[in-house]
């Protein structure tokens, strides 16, 4: 890590992110002036094409389904519950960096493909019954 940008709120984050594109964005789930979902939508629909693909990890102690769904539906890569250990943060960052998820652009959604058919979720907990029936992708199979 060579440069770390910090912002106190969503408006300041927009100013910092406008002319540049960091490698990853850790975002608080509840910003003082807007919800994380509002800032994520701004990033995903930004004219700067590189910024639109920015990996976004939302950190929040408030993990009710409504907030998680809003962040996911806005285009966040992951939502991580606080408090979190350094190992958890490292694992989630590594997962986002290692597995390049396809990006979708539709009138109602811009962001990473939310389906995990080719990549297992970082916690290993598959959510759909159909996912459990599939063999793990080659990258995740145990080596002999």
Phi and psi in degrees as GROMACS dihedral restraints (atoms count N, CA, C in turn):
[ dihedral_restraints ]
;  ai    aj    ak    al  type     phi  dphi    fc
    3     4     5     6     1  -106.7    20    10
    4     5     6     7     1   -34.5    20    10
    6     7     8     9     1  -133.2    20    10
    7     8     9    10     1   130.9    20    10
    9    10    11    12     1  -119.4    20    10
   10    11    12    13     1   126.1    20    10
   12    13    14    15     1  -105.5    20    10
   13    14    15    16     1   136.8    20    10
   15    16    17    18     1  -129.1    20    10
   16    17    18    19     1   145.5    20    10
   18    19    20    21     1  -134.8    20    10
   19    20    21    22     1   145.0    20    10
   21    22    23    24     1   -83.3    20    10
   22    23    24    25     1   -20.5    20    10
   24    25    26    27     1  -155.2    20    10
   25    26    27    28     1   177.5    20    10
   27    28    29    30     1   -65.3    20    10
   28    29    30    31     1   -37.6    20    10
   30    31    32    33     1   -63.0    20    10
   31    32    33    34     1   -43.0    20    10
   33    34    35    36     1   -66.5    20    10
   34    35    36    37     1   -37.7    20    10
   36    37    38    39     1   -62.2    20    10
   37    38    39    40     1   -39.9    20    10
   39    40    41    42     1   -62.5    20    10
   40    41    42    43     1   -39.9    20    10
   42    43    44    45     1   -64.1    20    10
   43    44    45    46     1   -43.9    20    10
   45    46    47    48     1   -68.5    20    10
   46    47    48    49     1   -40.0    20    10
   48    49    50    51     1   -80.2    20    10
   49    50    51    52     1   -21.7    20    10
   51    52    53    54     1   -49.5    20    10
   52    53    54    55     1   -56.4    20    10
   54    55    56    57     1   -88.4    20    10
   55    56    57    58     1    -4.7    20    10
   57    58    59    60     1  -140.3    20    10
   58    59    60    61     1   169.3    20    10
   60    61    62    63     1  -134.2    20    10
   61    62    63    64     1   106.1    20    10
   63    64    65    66     1   -71.6    20    10
   64    65    66    67     1   172.9    20    10
   66    67    68    69     1   -77.4    20    10
   67    68    69    70     1   -29.7    20    10
   69    70    71    72     1  -156.6    20    10
   70    71    72    73     1   155.0    20    10
   72    73    74    75     1  -128.5    20    10
   73    74    75    76     1   121.5    20    10
   75    76    77    78     1   -99.8    20    10
   76    77    78    79     1   126.2    20    10
   78    79    80    81     1  -128.9    20    10
   79    80    81    82     1   137.7    20    10
   81    82    83    84     1   -71.2    20    10
   82    83    84    85     1   140.3    20    10
   84    85    86    87     1   -65.0    20    10
   85    86    87    88     1   -33.9    20    10
   87    88    89    90     1  -120.3    20    10
   88    89    90    91     1   102.7    20    10
   90    91    92    93     1   -87.4    20    10
   91    92    93    94     1   154.1    20    10
   93    94    95    96     1   -60.3    20    10
   94    95    96    97     1   -32.8    20    10
   96    97    98    99     1  -110.6    20    10
   97    98    99   100     1    -4.5    20    10
   99   100   101   102     1  -167.0    20    10
  100   101   102   103     1   164.0    20    10
  102   103   104   105     1   -79.5    20    10
  103   104   105   106     1   156.6    20    10
  105   106   107   108     1   -57.2    20    10
  106   107   108   109     1   -37.0    20    10
  108   109   110   111     1   -60.2    20    10
  109   110   111   112     1   -36.1    20    10
  111   112   113   114     1   -65.1    20    10
  112   113   114   115     1   -43.1    20    10
  114   115   116   117     1   -68.7    20    10
  115   116   117   118     1   -38.0    20    10
  117   118   119   120     1   -63.7    20    10
  118   119   120   121     1   -43.8    20    10
  120   121   122   123     1   -60.3    20    10
  121   122   123   124     1   -41.2    20    10
  123   124   125   126     1   -60.6    20    10
  124   125   126   127     1   -44.2    20    10
  126   127   128   129     1   -62.7    20    10
  127   128   129   130     1   -48.7    20    10
  129   130   131   132     1   -66.5    20    10
  130   131   132   133     1   -24.7    20    10
  132   133   134   135     1  -107.0    20    10
  133   134   135   136     1    15.0    20    10
  135   136   137   138     1   -69.7    20    10
  136   137   138   139     1   148.2    20    10
  138   139   140   141     1   -67.0    20    10
  139   140   141   142     1   -26.4    20    10
  141   142   143   144     1   -73.3    20    10
  142   143   144   145     1   103.2    20    10
  144   145   146   147     1   -58.5    20    10
  145   146   147   148     1   -37.4    20    10
  147   148   149   150     1   -64.3    20    10
  148   149   150   151     1   -40.1    20    10
  150   151   152   153     1   -64.9    20    10
  151   152   153   154     1   -31.4    20    10
  153   154   155   156     1   -61.5    20    10
  154   155   156   157     1   -26.2    20    10
  156   157   158   159     1   -97.0    20    10
  157   158   159   160     1    10.1    20    10
  159   160   161   162     1   -58.0    20    10
  160   161   162   163     1   124.6    20    10
  162   163   164   165     1   -66.2    20    10
  163   164   165   166     1   126.4    20    10
  165   166   167   168     1  -120.6    20    10
  166   167   168   169     1   123.5    20    10
  168   169   170   171     1  -115.8    20    10
  169   170   171   172     1   120.2    20    10
  171   172   173   174     1   -95.0    20    10
  172   173   174   175     1   129.4    20    10
  174   175   176   177     1  -110.5    20    10
  175   176   177   178     1   130.8    20    10
  177   178   179   180     1  -157.8    20    10
  178   179   180   181     1   141.6    20    10
  180   181   182   183     1   -85.5    20    10
  181   182   183   184     1   -14.0    20    10
  183   184   185   186     1   -99.9    20    10
  184   185   186   187     1    94.1    20    10
  186   187   188   189     1  -116.0    20    10
  187   188   189   190     1    43.4    20    10
  189   190   191   192     1   -70.9    20    10
  190   191   192   193     1   152.7    20    10
  192   193   194   195     1   -53.0    20    10
  193   194   195   196     1   -36.6    20    10
  195   196   197   198     1   -59.5    20    10
  196   197   198   199     1   -45.7    20    10
  198   199   200   201     1   -69.8    20    10
  199   200   201   202     1   -43.2    20    10
  201   202   203   204     1   -62.0    20    10
  202   203   204   205     1   -45.5    20    10
  204   205   206   207     1   -62.9    20    10
  205   206   207   208     1   -41.3    20    10
  207   208   209   210     1   -62.7    20    10
  208   209   210   211     1   -44.8    20    10
  210   211   212   213     1   -65.4    20    10
  211   212   213   214     1   -44.6    20    10
  213   214   215   216     1   -62.5    20    10
  214   215   216   217     1   -46.0    20    10
  216   217   218   219     1   -69.7    20    10
  217   218   219   220     1   -20.6    20    10
  219   220   221   222     1   -80.1    20    10
  220   221   222   223     1   -22.9    20    10
  222   223   224   225     1   120.5    20    10
  223   224   225   226     1    19.2    20    10
  225   226   227   228     1   -69.7    20    10
  226   227   228   229     1   146.6    20    10
  228   229   230   231     1   -72.2    20    10
  229   230   231   232     1   -47.2    20    10
  231   232   233   234     1  -146.5    20    10
  232   233   234   235     1   154.1    20    10
  234   235   236   237     1  -120.1    20    10
  235   236   237   238     1   125.2    20    10
  237   238   239   240     1  -118.4    20    10
  238   239   240   241     1   130.3    20    10
  240   241   242   243     1   -79.0    20    10
  241   242   243   244     1   136.9    20    10
  243   244   245   246     1   -97.0    20    10
  244   245   246   247     1   154.4    20    10
  246   247   248   249     1   -71.0    20    10
  247   248   249   250     1   152.8    20    10
  249   250   251   252     1  -131.3    20    10
  250   251   252   253     1   152.2    20    10
  252   253   254   255     1   -86.3    20    10
  253   254   255   256     1   159.0    20    10
  255   256   257   258     1   -57.5    20    10
  256   257   258   259     1   -35.2    20    10
  258   259   260   261     1   -64.4    20    10
  259   260   261   262     1   -41.6    20    10
  261   262   263   264     1   -62.9    20    10
  262   263   264   265     1   -45.2    20    10
  264   265   266   267     1   -61.9    20    10
  265   266   267   268     1   -44.1    20    10
  267   268   269   270     1   -61.4    20    10
  268   269   270   271     1   -44.6    20    10
  270   271   272   273     1   -61.7    20    10
  271   272   273   274     1   -44.3    20    10
  273   274   275   276     1   -68.0    20    10
  274   275   276   277     1   -41.3    20    10
  276   277   278   279     1   -63.5    20    10
  277   278   279   280     1   -43.9    20    10
  279   280   281   282     1   -62.3    20    10
  280   281   282   283     1   -38.7    20    10
  282   283   284   285     1   -66.2    20    10
  283   284   285   286     1   -43.7    20    10
  285   286   287   288     1   -63.8    20    10
  286   287   288   289     1   -39.7    20    10
  288   289   290   291     1   -72.1    20    10
  289   290   291   292     1   -36.3    20    10
  291   292   293   294     1   -79.2    20    10
  292   293   294   295     1   -39.5    20    10
  294   295   296   297     1  -107.9    20    10
  295   296   297   298     1   107.9    20    10
  297   298   299   300     1   -81.6    20    10
  298   299   300   301     1   104.1    20    10
  300   301   302   303     1   -82.3    20    10
  301   302   303   304     1   143.5    20    10
  303   304   305   306     1   -61.4    20    10
  304   305   306   307     1   146.1    20    10
  306   307   308   309     1  -103.4    20    10
  307   308   309   310     1   140.3    20    10
  309   310   311   312     1  -112.7    20    10
  310   311   312   313     1   141.3    20    10
  312   313   314   315     1  -128.5    20    10
  313   314   315   316     1   110.6    20    10
  315   316   317   318     1  -129.7    20    10
  316   317   318   319     1   169.6    20    10
  318   319   320   321     1   -58.9    20    10
  319   320   321   322     1   -30.2    20    10
  321   322   323   324     1  -105.0    20    10
  322   323   324   325     1    -4.3    20    10
  324   325   326   327     1  -155.1    20    10
  325   326   327   328     1   133.7    20    10
  327   328   329   330     1  -131.9    20    10
  328   329   330   331     1   123.1    20    10
  330   331   332   333     1   161.1    20    10
  331   332   333   334     1  -172.9    20    10
  333   334   335   336     1   -68.8    20    10
  334   335   336   337     1   146.4    20    10
  336   337   338   339     1   -57.9    20    10
  337   338   339   340     1   126.4    20    10
  339   340   341   342     1   -83.8    20    10
  340   341   342   343     1    -5.8    20    10
  342   343   344   345     1   -87.0    20    10
  343   344   345   346     1   139.7    20    10
  345   346   347   348     1  -109.8    20    10
  346   347   348   349     1    47.2    20    10
  348   349   350   351     1   -76.7    20    10
  349   350   351   352     1   -23.7    20    10
  351   352   353   354     1  -111.2    20    10
  352   353   354   355     1   -12.7    20    10
  354   355   356   357     1  -135.2    20    10
  355   356   357   358     1   127.3    20    10
  357   358   359   360     1   -70.5    20    10
  358   359   360   361     1   141.2    20    10
  360   361   362   363     1   -59.3    20    10
  361   362   363   364     1   155.6    20    10
  363   364   365   366     1   -61.6    20    10
  364   365   366   367     1   -26.8    20    10
  366   367   368   369     1   -89.5    20    10
  367   368   369   370     1    -3.1    20    10
  369   370   371   372     1    77.6    20    10
  370   371   372   373     1    -1.5    20    10
  372   373   374   375     1   -89.6    20    10
  373   374   375   376     1   104.1    20    10
  375   376   377   378     1   -76.8    20    10
  376   377   378   379     1   135.6    20    10
  378   379   380   381     1   -92.5    20    10
  379   380   381   382     1   -28.4    20    10
  381   382   383   384     1  -104.5    20    10
  382   383   384   385     1   146.6    20    10
  384   385   386   387     1   -59.8    20    10
  385   386   387   388     1   -37.8    20    10
  387   388   389   390     1   -64.3    20    10
  388   389   390   391     1   -32.6    20    10
  390   391   392   393     1   -64.8    20    10
  391   392   393   394     1   -37.4    20    10
  393   394   395   396     1   -69.2    20    10
  394   395   396   397     1   -22.8    20    10
  396   397   398   399     1   -81.5    20    10
  397   398   399   400     1   -15.3    20    10
  399   400   401   402     1   -87.5    20    10
  400   401   402   403     1   147.0    20    10
  402   403   404   405     1   -70.1    20    10
  403   404   405   406     1   149.1    20    10
  405   406   407   408     1   -64.0    20    10
  406   407   408   409     1   149.3    20    10
  408   409   410   411     1   -62.4    20    10
  409   410   411   412     1   154.9    20    10
  411   412   413   414     1   -53.2    20    10
  412   413   414   415     1   -35.6    20    10
  414   415   416   417     1   -66.3    20    10
  415   416   417   418     1   -21.3    20    10
  417   418   419   420     1  -107.2    20    10
  418   419   420   421     1    -4.4    20    10
  420   421   422   423     1   -70.5    20    10
  421   422   423   424     1   142.9    20    10
  423   424   425   426     1   -66.1    20    10
  424   425   426   427     1   137.7    20    10
  426   427   428   429     1   -85.5    20    10
  427   428   429   430     1   148.0    20    10
